[in-house]
């Protein structure tokens, strides 16, 4: 399942970093965006909003105040779902996703993977 991480980090203590590795170890193809380009465990992290193909899930690691700049981009990608990890909750965006027929979950990607709910 193709997953896009928005808010990727190369800092091992960050949940986005842990999610990238856990997604990979569970056989998911991972794409990533962050404010600066880098590479994390073989995954190229881009700093621009590329139109990746066939994104099933977008998992957010950016706070609600930074999400509006990504609204149109996420809608254009047409993912099956968006995961709002702890600290990324955003009722305004839930409404936009609902209106566009995109599922969302207020959950933790790490917990979902560990409990086989991903």
Secondary structure, DSSP 8 states (H G I E B T S, - for coil): -EEEEES----TTSHHHHHHHHHHHTT-EEEEE-SS-EEETTEEEESS----SS--EEEE-S-HHHHGGGHHHHHHHT-SEEEE-TT---HHHHHHHHHTT-EEEES-HHHHHHTT--
